[in-house]
Amino acid sequence: MPFSLMKRGGVLKLKLEGEVIIRDARALAAALADGLVEEVPVDVETAQLADIDTCILQLLCALSKTARQVTFGDPGEHFLSALERSQLRKALLGTGETI
């Protein structure tokens, strides 16, 4: 599975690595739905991503509107590139500036 989800210290940690593409969308959405039973902040780690589809980025956009708080600590190069291509950088990171 190219993602893992665990609750640690009152924060839901979502780690995306390798290729997270459309075939992973249903499993990721189900895992997030199960993990968001309580209103907890979500920390998304993308440093190990090699590729990410727009549908997964859209899932993350929906997550950012559903979860109490979503943070992207140290976003990886491939993640930032995908945000630029899909024009979702501002929606997910809240800024158009380079990090």
N, CA, C and O atoms as CSV, one atom per row, in Angstrom:
chain,resi,resn,atom,element,x,y,z
A,1,MET,N,N,0.849,-1.174,0.000
A,1,MET,CA,C,0.000,0.000,0.000
A,1,MET,C,C,0.901,1.246,0.000
A,1,MET,O,O,1.818,1.340,0.816
A,2,PRO,N,N,0.653,2.182,-0.890
A,2,PRO,CA,C,1.517,3.362,-0.979
A,2,PRO,C,C,1.188,4.457,0.047
A,2,PRO,O,O,1.667,5.586,-0.055
A,3,PHE,N,N,0.368,4.099,1.025
A,3,PHE,CA,C,0.071,5.054,2.082
A,3,PHE,C,C,-0.092,4.311,3.401
A,3,PHE,O,O,-0.415,3.124,3.432
A,4,SER,N,N,0.139,5.036,4.479
A,4,SER,CA,C,-0.119,4.485,5.802
A,4,SER,C,C,-0.787,5.565,6.628
A,4,SER,O,O,-0.568,6.760,6.429
A,5,LEU,N,N,-1.603,5.114,7.555
A,5,LEU,CA,C,-2.379,6.023,8.390
A,5,LEU,C,C,-2.301,5.516,9.817
A,5,LEU,O,O,-2.614,4.359,10.097
A,6,MET,N,N,-1.875,6.402,10.723
A,6,MET,CA,C,-1.823,6.010,12.130
A,6,MET,C,C,-2.117,7.220,12.995
A,6,MET,O,O,-1.807,8.355,12.634
A,7,LYS,N,N,-2.714,6.958,14.131
A,7,LYS,CA,C,-3.000,8.018,15.078
A,7,LYS,C,C,-1.894,8.032,16.116
A,7,LYS,O,O,-1.595,7.014,16.739
A,8,ARG,N,N,-1.287,9.206,16.294
A,8,ARG,CA,C,-0.194,9.332,17.248
A,8,ARG,C,C,-0.326,10.679,17.951
A,8,ARG,O,O,-0.335,11.728,17.306
A,9,GLY,N,N,-0.426,10.640,19.267
A,9,GLY,CA,C,-0.479,11.871,20.047
A,9,GLY,C,C,-1.634,12.784,19.691
A,9,GLY,O,O,-1.470,14.004,19.687
A,10,GLY,N,N,-2.786,12.233,19.396
A,10,GLY,CA,C,-3.952,13.041,19.058
A,10,GLY,C,C,-3.928,13.613,17.654
A,10,GLY,O,O,-4.736,14.477,17.315
A,11,VAL,N,N,-2.998,13.130,16.831
A,11,VAL,CA,C,-2.887,13.578,15.437
A,11,VAL,C,C,-2.950,12.359,14.535
A,11,VAL,O,O,-2.322,11.337,14.810
A,12,LEU,N,N,-3.707,12.472,13.464
A,12,LEU,CA,C,-3.760,11.413,12.465
A,12,LEU,C,C,-2.639,11.667,11.469
A,12,LEU,O,O,-2.615,12.711,10.816
A,13,LYS,N,N,-1.705,10.720,11.344
A,13,LYS,CA,C,-0.548,10.860,10.461
A,13,LYS,C,C,-0.803,10.055,9.189
A,13,LYS,O,O,-0.997,8.840,9.233
A,14,LEU,N,N,-0.799,10.756,8.059
A,14,LEU,CA,C,-0.961,10.130,6.756
A,14,LEU,C,C,0.365,10.232,6.020
A,14,LEU,O,O,0.848,11.330,5.746
A,15,LYS,N,N,0.948,9.092,5.703
A,15,LYS,CA,C,2.213,9.071,4.973
A,15,LYS,C,C,1.943,8.544,3.566
A,15,LYS,O,O,1.426,7.441,3.390
A,16,LEU,N,N,2.303,9.353,2.569
A,16,LEU,CA,C,2.173,8.962,1.173
A,16,LEU,C,C,3.570,8.715,0.632
A,16,LEU,O,O,4.458,9.552,0.791
A,17,GLU,N,N,3.768,7.560,-0.010
A,17,GLU,CA,C,5.094,7.253,-0.541
A,17,GLU,C,C,4.991,6.447,-1.818
A,17,GLU,O,O,4.005,5.749,-2.053
A,18,GLY,N,N,6.017,6.554,-2.634
A,18,GLY,CA,C,6.006,5.861,-3.921
A,18,GLY,C,C,5.010,6.522,-4.856
A,18,GLY,O,O,4.938,7.748,-4.939
A,19,GLU,N,N,4.246,5.704,-5.554
A,19,GLU,CA,C,3.217,6.201,-6.463
A,19,GLU,C,C,1.853,6.036,-5.814
A,19,GLU,O,O,1.446,4.922,-5.485
A,20,VAL,N,N,1.152,7.140,-5.631
A,20,VAL,CA,C,-0.216,7.103,-5.112
A,20,VAL,C,C,-1.095,7.599,-6.252
A,20,VAL,O,O,-1.141,8.792,-6.552
A,21,ILE,N,N,-1.792,6.654,-6.879
A,21,ILE,CA,C,-2.532,6.966,-8.100
A,21,ILE,C,C,-3.985,6.540,-7.972
A,21,ILE,O,O,-4.420,6.088,-6.913
A,22,ILE,N,N,-4.720,6.686,-9.048
A,22,ILE,CA,C,-6.162,6.485,-9.030
A,22,ILE,C,C,-6.573,5.120,-8.474
A,22,ILE,O,O,-7.604,5.018,-7.810
A,23,ARG,N,N,-5.799,4.086,-8.729
A,23,ARG,CA,C,-6.178,2.764,-8.221
A,23,ARG,C,C,-6.131,2.700,-6.688
A,23,ARG,O,O,-6.685,1.778,-6.089
A,24,ASP,N,N,-5.472,3.677,-6.057
A,24,ASP,CA,C,-5.391,3.730,-4.599
A,24,ASP,C,C,-6.458,4.630,-3.971
A,24,ASP,O,O,-6.601,4.669,-2.749
A,25,ALA,N,N,-7.196,5.343,-4.801
A,25,ALA,CA,C,-8.127,6.356,-4.299
A,25,ALA,C,C,-9.207,5.774,-3.388
A,25,ALA,O,O,-9.470,6.331,-2.322
A,26,ARG,N,N,-9.827,4.681,-3.780
A,26,ARG,CA,C,-10.915,4.102,-2.976
A,26,ARG,C,C,-10.407,3.652,-1.608
A,26,ARG,O,O,-11.041,3.928,-0.590
A,27,ALA,N,N,-9.275,2.964,-1.581
A,27,ALA,CA,C,-8.721,2.485,-0.308
A,27,ALA,C,C,-8.297,3.657,0.579
A,27,ALA,O,O,-8.504,3.626,1.792
A,28,LEU,N,N,-7.705,4.687,-0.023
A,28,LEU,CA,C,-7.290,5.858,0.747
A,28,LEU,C,C,-8.507,6.583,1.312
A,28,LEU,O,O,-8.510,6.968,2.481
A,29,ALA,N,N,-9.528,6.771,0.500
A,29,ALA,CA,C,-10.747,7.441,0.969
A,29,ALA,C,C,-11.388,6.667,2.114
A,29,ALA,O,O,-11.835,7.268,3.091
A,30,ALA,N,N,-11.439,5.345,2.007
A,30,ALA,CA,C,-12.023,4.518,3.069
A,30,ALA,C,C,-11.198,4.605,4.347
A,30,ALA,O,O,-11.755,4.712,5.439
A,31,ALA,N,N,-9.883,4.561,4.218
A,31,ALA,CA,C,-9.011,4.644,5.389
A,31,ALA,C,C,-9.159,6.002,6.073
A,31,ALA,O,O,-9.192,6.083,7.301
A,32,LEU,N,N,-9.248,7.059,5.281
A,32,LEU,CA,C,-9.421,8.397,5.859
A,32,LEU,C,C,-10.775,8.523,6.550
A,32,LEU,O,O,-10.869,9.115,7.625
A,33,ALA,N,N,-11.816,7.974,5.942
A,33,ALA,CA,C,-13.149,8.033,6.551
A,33,ALA,C,C,-13.151,7.325,7.902
A,33,ALA,O,O,-13.747,7.813,8.862
A,34,ASP,N,N,-12.489,6.180,7.974
A,34,ASP,CA,C,-12.401,5.443,9.238
A,34,ASP,C,C,-11.571,6.212,10.263
A,34,ASP,O,O,-11.899,6.225,11.449
A,35,GLY,N,N,-10.511,6.844,9.809
A,35,GLY,CA,C,-9.607,7.554,10.710
A,35,GLY,C,C,-10.144,8.870,11.221
A,35,GLY,O,O,-9.686,9.373,12.247
A,36,LEU,N,N,-11.117,9.436,10.514
A,36,LEU,CA,C,-11.650,10.743,10.899
A,36,LEU,C,C,-12.917,10.643,11.736
A,36,LEU,O,O,-13.740,11.559,11.737
A,37,VAL,N,N,-13.074,9.532,12.449
A,37,VAL,CA,C,-14.244,9.367,13.306
A,37,VAL,C,C,-14.276,10.479,14.353
A,37,VAL,O,O,-15.335,11.039,14.638
A,38,GLU,N,N,-13.130,10.791,14.918
A,38,GLU,CA,C,-13.019,11.895,15.863
A,38,GLU,C,C,-12.467,13.104,15.109
A,38,GLU,O,O,-11.803,12.964,14.082
A,39,GLU,N,N,-12.751,14.272,15.629
A,39,GLU,CA,C,-12.188,15.475,15.011
A,39,GLU,C,C,-10.752,15.645,15.475
A,39,GLU,O,O,-10.491,16.221,16.532
A,40,VAL,N,N,-9.831,15.143,14.679
A,40,VAL,CA,C,-8.408,15.247,15.008
A,40,VAL,C,C,-7.697,15.951,13.863
A,40,VAL,O,O,-8.131,15.856,12.715
A,41,PRO,N,N,-6.622,16.648,14.157
A,41,PRO,CA,C,-5.827,17.221,13.072
A,41,PRO,C,C,-5.130,16.114,12.285
A,41,PRO,O,O,-4.852,15.037,12.812
A,42,VAL,N,N,-4.855,16.401,11.018
A,42,VAL,CA,C,-4.203,15.434,10.131
A,42,VAL,C,C,-2.890,16.040,9.650
A,42,VAL,O,O,-2.850,17.181,9.188
A,43,ASP,N,N,-1.823,15.265,9.763
A,43,ASP,CA,C,-0.504,15.660,9.273
A,43,ASP,C,C,-0.170,14.747,8.100
A,43,ASP,O,O,-0.120,13.527,8.252
A,44,VAL,N,N,0.056,15.336,6.936
A,44,VAL,CA,C,0.327,14.566,5.716
A,44,VAL,C,C,1.811,14.679,5.374
A,44,VAL,O,O,2.349,15.778,5.240
A,45,GLU,N,N,2.455,13.533,5.237
A,45,GLU,CA,C,3.871,13.480,4.871
A,45,GLU,C,C,3.987,13.056,3.413
A,45,GLU,O,O,3.469,12.012,3.016
A,46,THR,N,N,4.674,13.879,2.616
A,46,THR,CA,C,4.778,13.615,1.178
A,46,THR,C,C,6.223,13.548,0.677
A,46,THR,O,O,6.456,13.478,-0.530
A,47,ALA,N,N,7.176,13.568,1.578
A,47,ALA,CA,C,8.584,13.621,1.178
A,47,ALA,C,C,9.018,12.413,0.346
A,47,ALA,O,O,9.935,12.530,-0.467
A,48,GLN,N,N,8.381,11.261,0.532
A,48,GLN,CA,C,8.793,10.035,-0.161
A,48,GLN,C,C,7.958,9.729,-1.401
A,48,GLN,O,O,8.050,8.632,-1.952
A,49,LEU,N,N,7.143,10.691,-1.848
A,49,LEU,CA,C,6.316,10.477,-3.038
A,49,LEU,C,C,7.166,10.458,-4.299
A,49,LEU,O,O,8.102,11.245,-4.445
A,50,ALA,N,N,6.829,9.550,-5.208
A,50,ALA,CA,C,7.452,9.525,-6.531
A,50,ALA,C,C,6.473,10.035,-7.576
A,50,ALA,O,O,6.883,10.585,-8.598
A,51,ASP,N,N,5.159,9.852,-7.321
A,51,ASP,CA,C,4.122,10.308,-8.247
A,51,ASP,C,C,2.798,10.350,-7.496
A,51,ASP,O,O,2.558,9.556,-6.587
A,52,ILE,N,N,1.948,11.285,-7.888
A,52,ILE,CA,C,0.625,11.408,-7.277
A,52,ILE,C,C,-0.344,11.896,-8.347
A,52,ILE,O,O,-0.047,12.842,-9.077
A,53,ASP,N,N,-1.505,11.247,-8.438
A,53,ASP,CA,C,-2.525,11.622,-9.418
A,53,ASP,C,C,-3.358,12.793,-8.910
A,53,ASP,O,O,-3.445,13.054,-7.710
A,54,THR,N,N,-3.959,13.481,-9.858
A,54,THR,CA,C,-4.842,14.597,-9.509
A,54,THR,C,C,-6.016,14.130,-8.657
A,54,THR,O,O,-6.474,14.872,-7.787
A,55,CYS,N,N,-6.507,12.928,-8.885
A,55,CYS,CA,C,-7.637,12.443,-8.082
A,55,CYS,C,C,-7.240,12.318,-6.606
A,55,CYS,O,O,-8.075,12.542,-5.729
A,56,ILE,N,N,-6.009,11.972,-6.324
A,56,ILE,CA,C,-5.539,11.888,-4.942
A,56,ILE,C,C,-5.401,13.297,-4.369
A,56,ILE,O,O,-5.719,13.524,-3.201
A,57,LEU,N,N,-4.932,14.238,-5.176
A,57,LEU,CA,C,-4.857,15.630,-4.730
A,57,LEU,C,C,-6.258,16.163,-4.412
A,57,LEU,O,O,-6.443,16.902,-3.445
A,58,GLN,N,N,-7.235,15.784,-5.228
A,58,GLN,CA,C,-8.616,16.205,-4.966
A,58,GLN,C,C,-9.135,15.587,-3.668
A,58,GLN,O,O,-9.880,16.225,-2.924
A,59,LEU,N,N,-8.740,14.352,-3.404
A,59,LEU,CA,C,-9.090,13.718,-2.129
A,59,LEU,C,C,-8.498,14.501,-0.959
A,59,LEU,O,O,-9.154,14.688,0.066
A,60,LEU,N,N,-7.265,14.952,-1.119
A,60,LEU,CA,C,-6.620,15.747,-0.075
A,60,LEU,C,C,-7.313,17.102,0.096
A,60,LEU,O,O,-7.397,17.622,1.209
A,61,CYS,N,N,-7.806,17.668,-1.001
A,61,CYS,CA,C,-8.587,18.910,-0.908
A,61,CYS,C,C,-9.861,18.678,-0.108
A,61,CYS,O,O,-10.217,19.487,0.749
A,62,ALA,N,N,-10.546,17.576,-0.386
A,62,ALA,CA,C,-11.756,17.245,0.368
A,62,ALA,C,C,-11.420,17.014,1.840
A,62,ALA,O,O,-12.169,17.427,2.725
A,63,LEU,N,N,-10.302,16.359,2.094
A,63,LEU,CA,C,-9.853,16.133,3.465
A,63,LEU,C,C,-9.627,17.460,4.180
A,63,LEU,O,O,-9.986,17.610,5.348
A,64,SER,N,N,-9.034,18.415,3.481
A,64,SER,CA,C,-8.741,19.705,4.112
A,64,SER,C,C,-10.006,20.482,4.458
A,64,SER,O,O,-9.976,21.378,5.302
A,65,LYS,N,N,-11.110,20.144,3.810
A,65,LYS,CA,C,-12.385,20.798,4.122
A,65,LYS,C,C,-13.170,20.039,5.180
A,65,LYS,O,O,-14.102,20.580,5.775
A,66,THR,N,N,-12.793,18.778,5.418
A,66,THR,CA,C,-13.510,17.923,6.357
A,66,THR,C,C,-12.824,17.851,7.712
A,66,THR,O,O,-13.481,17.934,8.749
A,67,ALA,N,N,-11.535,17.699,7.707
A,67,ALA,CA,C,-10.775,17.544,8.953
A,67,ALA,C,C,-10.667,18.879,9.677
A,67,ALA,O,O,-10.792,19.942,9.069
A,68,ARG,N,N,-10.437,18.810,10.963
A,68,ARG,CA,C,-10.287,20.027,11.765
A,68,ARG,C,C,-9.123,20.869,11.262
A,68,ARG,O,O,-9.232,22.090,11.151
A,69,GLN,N,N,-8.011,20.208,10.960
A,69,GLN,CA,C,-6.818,20.895,10.461
A,69,GLN,C,C,-5.995,19.883,9.671
A,69,GLN,O,O,-5.856,18.730,10.081
A,70,VAL,N,N,-5.452,20.318,8.539
A,70,VAL,CA,C,-4.571,19.471,7.730
A,70,VAL,C,C,-3.276,20.244,7.489
A,70,VAL,O,O,-3.294,21.386,7.031
A,71,THR,N,N,-2.155,19.598,7.806
A,71,THR,CA,C,-0.853,20.216,7.571
A,71,THR,C,C,-0.021,19.315,6.668
A,71,THR,O,O,-0.163,18.092,6.671
A,72,PHE,N,N,0.845,19.951,5.903
A,72,PHE,CA,C,1.760,19.254,5.012
A,72,PHE,C,C,3.168,19.658,5.417
A,72,PHE,O,O,3.733,20.601,4.862
A,73,GLY,N,N,3.728,18.956,6.371
A,73,GLY,CA,C,5.077,19.269,6.834
A,73,GLY,C,C,6.109,18.817,5.833
A,73,GLY,O,O,6.076,17.673,5.380
A,74,ASP,N,N,7.023,19.692,5.482
A,74,ASP,CA,C,8.118,19.384,4.564
A,74,ASP,C,C,7.629,18.684,3.293
A,74,ASP,O,O,7.996,17.536,3.043
A,75,PRO,N,N,6.798,19.370,2.481
A,75,PRO,CA,C,6.272,18.726,1.270
A,75,PRO,C,C,7.389,18.355,0.297
A,75,PRO,O,O,8.322,19.128,0.078
A,76,GLY,N,N,7.278,17.171,-0.276
A,76,GLY,CA,C,8.290,16.670,-1.195
A,76,GLY,C,C,8.227,17.326,-2.567
A,76,GLY,O,O,7.223,17.932,-2.941
A,77,GLU,N,N,9.310,17.191,-3.296
A,77,GLU,CA,C,9.454,17.787,-4.629
A,77,GLU,C,C,8.367,17.320,-5.596
A,77,GLU,O,O,7.798,18.135,-6.322
A,78,HIS,N,N,8.072,16.014,-5.612
A,78,HIS,CA,C,7.067,15.482,-6.536
A,78,HIS,C,C,5.672,15.969,-6.161
A,78,HIS,O,O,4.838,16.207,-7.035
A,79,PHE,N,N,5.422,16.115,-4.872
A,79,PHE,CA,C,4.140,16.632,-4.400
A,79,PHE,C,C,3.969,18.086,-4.847
A,79,PHE,O,O,2.922,18.456,-5.378
A,80,LEU,N,N,4.986,18.899,-4.633
A,80,LEU,CA,C,4.919,20.306,-5.025
A,80,LEU,C,C,4.760,20.459,-6.538
A,80,LEU,O,O,4.014,21.320,-7.004
A,81,SER,N,N,5.455,19.629,-7.292
A,81,SER,CA,C,5.349,19.657,-8.748
A,81,SER,C,C,3.933,19.309,-9.197
A,81,SER,O,O,3.391,19.952,-10.096
A,82,ALA,N,N,3.332,18.295,-8.577
A,82,ALA,CA,C,1.960,17.899,-8.910
A,82,ALA,C,C,0.972,19.006,-8.559
A,82,ALA,O,O,0.006,19.235,-9.288
A,83,LEU,N,N,1.212,19.690,-7.445
A,83,LEU,CA,C,0.339,20.810,-7.067
A,83,LEU,C,C,0.406,21.923,-8.109
A,83,LEU,O,O,-0.617,22.515,-8.454
A,84,GLU,N,N,1.598,22.206,-8.604
A,84,GLU,CA,C,1.763,23.237,-9.621
A,84,GLU,C,C,1.047,22.843,-10.914
A,84,GLU,O,O,0.327,23.652,-11.500
A,85,ARG,N,N,1.246,21.604,-11.355
A,85,ARG,CA,C,0.618,21.121,-12.598
A,85,ARG,C,C,-0.899,21.180,-12.520
A,85,ARG,O,O,-1.563,21.548,-13.489
A,86,SER,N,N,-1.438,20.820,-11.378
A,86,SER,CA,C,-2.888,20.752,-11.219
A,86,SER,C,C,-3.495,22.065,-10.731
A,86,SER,O,O,-4.715,22.185,-10.621
A,87,GLN,N,N,-2.656,23.033,-10.444
A,87,GLN,CA,C,-3.074,24.345,-9.939
A,87,GLN,C,C,-3.838,24.233,-8.621
A,87,GLN,O,O,-4.796,24.968,-8.382
A,88,LEU,N,N,-3.403,23.309,-7.774
A,88,LEU,CA,C,-4.035,23.110,-6.466
A,88,LEU,C,C,-3.138,23.545,-5.310
A,88,LEU,O,O,-3.456,23.293,-4.148
A,89,ARG,N,N,-2.037,24.186,-5.619
A,89,ARG,CA,C,-1.101,24.591,-4.558
A,89,ARG,C,C,-1.774,25.493,-3.530
A,89,ARG,O,O,-1.656,25.262,-2.326
A,90,LYS,N,N,-2.471,26.506,-3.995
A,90,LYS,CA,C,-3.107,27.443,-3.074
A,90,LYS,C,C,-4.214,26.747,-2.266
A,90,LYS,O,O,-4.392,27.036,-1.083
A,91,ALA,N,N,-4.940,25.849,-2.892
A,91,ALA,CA,C,-6.017,25.138,-2.201
A,91,ALA,C,C,-5.488,24.273,-1.065
A,91,ALA,O,O,-6.120,24.178,-0.013
A,92,LEU,N,N,-4.339,23.645,-1.268
A,92,LEU,CA,C,-3.815,22.735,-0.251
A,92,LEU,C,C,-2.797,23.381,0.692
A,92,LEU,O,O,-2.774,23.081,1.885
A,93,LEU,N,N,-1.970,24.254,0.159
A,93,LEU,CA,C,-0.929,24.852,1.008
A,93,LEU,C,C,-1.272,26.277,1.435
A,93,LEU,O,O,-0.620,26.832,2.319
A,94,GLY,N,N,-2.283,26.866,0.818
A,94,GLY,CA,C,-2.719,28.190,1.199
A,94,GLY,C,C,-1.825,29.319,0.737
A,94,GLY,O,O,-1.991,30.457,1.175
A,95,THR,N,N,-0.880,29.024,-0.140
A,95,THR,CA,C,0.016,30.062,-0.621
A,95,THR,C,C,0.453,29.743,-2.036
A,95,THR,O,O,0.533,28.577,-2.421
A,96,GLY,N,N,0.726,30.748,-2.786
A,96,GLY,CA,C,1.252,30.549,-4.131
A,96,GLY,C,C,2.752,30.685,-4.168
A,96,GLY,O,O,3.378,30.514,-5.214
A,97,GLU,N,N,3.332,30.996,-3.015
A,97,GLU,CA,C,4.781,31.217,-2.956
A,97,GLU,C,C,5.532,29.915,-2.812
A,97,GLU,O,O,4.990,28.925,-2.320
A,98,THR,N,N,6.764,29.919,-3.235
A,98,THR,CA,C,7.622,28.760,-3.093
A,98,THR,C,C,8.009,28.565,-1.642
A,98,THR,O,O,8.320,29.528,-0.941
A,99,ILE,N,N,7.990,27.326,-1.192
A,99,ILE,CA,C,8.374,27.001,0.186
A,99,ILE,C,C,9.867,26.829,0.239
A,99,ILE,O,O,10.419,26.550,1.303
